[in-house]
Amino acid sequence: MFGLLVGFGSLLSSRVGNPIPLIILVIAGAYAGWLLGVIVFGAVRGGNDKTAP
């Protein structure tokens, strides 16, 4: 996901001649990667299973 957004930002940046699209897409890719990591970590760890009454 991160690499795809960086590649798209690089292509867009070379066409526009402005590094701002690359910076925005790098930040968006980092956030998407972090969010996916949180979701996967939560799924692997499991829910809050409280067995005590």
NORURCOR-V788522 format. One record per pair of residues at least 24 apart in sequence whose C-alpha atoms are under 10 Angstrom apart, sorted by the first residue. I is the first residue (numbers start at 1). J is the second residue. Records with the same first field share a line. If there is no record, write none. Layout:
# NORURCOR-V788522
I->J / J
This chain:
# NORURCOR-V788522
1->28 / 29 / 30 / 32 / 33 / 36
2->26 / 27 / 28 / 29 / 30 / 31 / 32 / 33 / 34
3->29 / 30
4->29
5->29 / 30 / 32
6->30
